[in-house]
Amino acid sequence: MIAVTGLRRAIAAALLGGAVSLSAPALAEGLPDTMTWSAYDVGSAGYAEASAIADAFGKKYGTRIRIQPSGSAIGRLQPVLSKRADVGFLATETFFAAEGVYDFSARRWGPQDLRAVAGRPSSFGIFTAADADIHNLKELKGKRFAYVAGNPSINVKCDAFLAFAGLTRDDVDAVMFPTYANAMSSLARNEADASCTTTTPSHVYELEQSPRGIRWLDMPAADKEGWKRLREVAPFFQPYTETVGAGISKENPVDILAYRYPVLVVRADASEDEVYAFIKALDETYGMYKDATSVMPRWDLKESGVPAADVPFHKGAIRYLKEKGIWTDEAQAWNDKRTRRLNVLLEAWPKAVKAGEGKSDEEFAKIWEQYRTKALGTL
């Protein structure tokens, strides 16, 4: 549960005129005196965390931070892409934008050249009703699985879990619910047997306390083939042992996955020195914001400054992470591979656009998928 006092303080600071402006002895070297960050809506974890970090930047450096909230993926990314925001506090829409899928498969978008600065790990897992007698991912076959209509961010994660077990959506009884809340509460109503989400929403605690009970399904890090299949669906996931959540504790942990939320995103052409200064400031103020919520300690760069992430890490961030002894050869190998994937998609997009001239949007979508599949097949 988020530390309520810290959350309220962080949000209140950000809402004062839409910016954080506090006196400080001097500006950090290379850090602008004003910045704009895009984030999820007011009240979200992403907004609360951006607010807490902005508050720390203001106190230590006197930097004015304006946080621009939005409830849509495009609303959060557009300011970054158009240079009206310096940094985006984003989530899985970063991957979708880099891949040119879902909202970003339209002609006006396509793959976007983005880079990560850092991103705290946020765990995500498949939970089942304990009385559904599902003990591992393979046993999901034929079971009622709750999906959320129009929510690719949730659904692609669910599909990745199934891929880990060698399954697809066709192997389960996929039940589509109109909203996230409706899908997550469907297990307690006995309208589904499994779904996927983070480990702390109220809905999973309600299931834990219901007559059905709750069980989380393990995906061991040692299952290399399973992780290989999963990363073919979503390469930004990593193994994670969670100890906090409904039915989860230090005594009863679960091996699931982590993605980055929020992930701090900049344009690929962002100044290396400015990104370096930003991540340095993020590190130097860590002690000032780490207690704002229960998950803020995960902003420690030893956790937030390492792959995997939705997009490659920016050169400026890598430079600082190397200086801190955090960036390894393994991390660089991941970054090089992720950059190659992004580059082949960036190269394929204009070819698909040319091939789709004069075609309908539906025809163009098929053309782009063909070009995208072919490009990824070269890796």
Order of alpha helices (4+ residues) and beta strands (2+ residues): alpha-beta-beta-alpha-beta-alpha-beta-alpha-beta-beta-alpha-beta-alpha-beta-alpha-beta-alpha-beta-beta-alpha-alpha-alpha-alpha-alpha-alpha
